[in-house]
Amino acid sequence: LSFALGAVSTNPEIISMRWILFLDFDGVLHGDRHREFAKLGLLEQYLEKMPKLEIVISSTWRELYPLDELKAFFQNTIRERIIGITPILEFGFNCGGRQIEIETFLFEADLNEQNAFWIALDDLRHLFKSDCPYLILVDSESGFTDNNGLTLLDWYEQSCSDSVDVPVGATEGYSAHLSHSP
């Protein structure tokens, strides 16, 4: 399923698409052999090229720090695009657990394939269902790389070109699904 956060539009008769990045920290913003947040600057360079992209923290850091403290790690222009954290579920570390946390967040925010696209940056494949096409798997040794950034940017540009504003009640015949996988 392709989901995103609730529709935002000045016209209540139009559903506007949203783009959501679910972001892990350990193994992504810093590789196993790097100082904390060593890769944050590189990620932020790519995020600046994706102005519609909103961010939800899916990292276990959300269990230790309140959202305001998590936002403080980011530069101001990115900080204001961080819209929340995924719920902490008992089985979050089980196979597919992080994806279930993401899908729970989307469900609770009334986001679905009609009003959102989502993608996750994570270094732990087993936390996602084996058939999840919305995962950009990051090598935990190196952390986020230009190759990951280009994949993210390609997903964003492709999903932006695939999206259309859809009149409420007229979703049949419209295709807002992501046809391109990272």
WOVENGI-V205442 format. One record per backbone hydrogen bond with DSSP energy under -1.0 kcal/mol. NH is the residue of the N-H (numbers start at 1). CO is the residue of the C=O. Records with the same first field share a line. If there is no record, write none. Layout:
NH: CO / CO
This chain:
14: 11
15: 166
20: 117
21: 54
22: 119
23: 56
24: 121
27: 30
28: 25
29: 25
30: 25
32: 140
34: 31
38: 35
39: 29
40: 37
43: 39
44: 40
45: 41
46: 42
47: 43
48: 44
49: 46
50: 47
53: 50
54: 19
55: 81
56: 21
57: 84
58: 23
59: 23
62: 59
63: 60
64: 61
65: 61
70: 66
71: 67
72: 68
73: 70
74: 71
78: 75
79: 75
80: 76
81: 78
82: 79
83: 55
86: 57
92: 89
94: 91
96: 126
97: 94
99: 127
100: 96
101: 97
102: 98
103: 99
104: 100
105: 101
106: 102
107: 103
108: 104
109: 105
110: 107
111: 106
115: 112
116: 112
117: 18
119: 20
120: 134
121: 22
122: 136
127: 124
128: 125
132: 129
136: 120
138: 122
143: 139
144: 28
149: 145
150: 146
151: 147
152: 148
153: 149
154: 150
155: 151
156: 152
157: 153
158: 154
159: 155
160: 156
161: 157
162: 158
163: 159
166: 15
168: 13
170: 167
174: 171
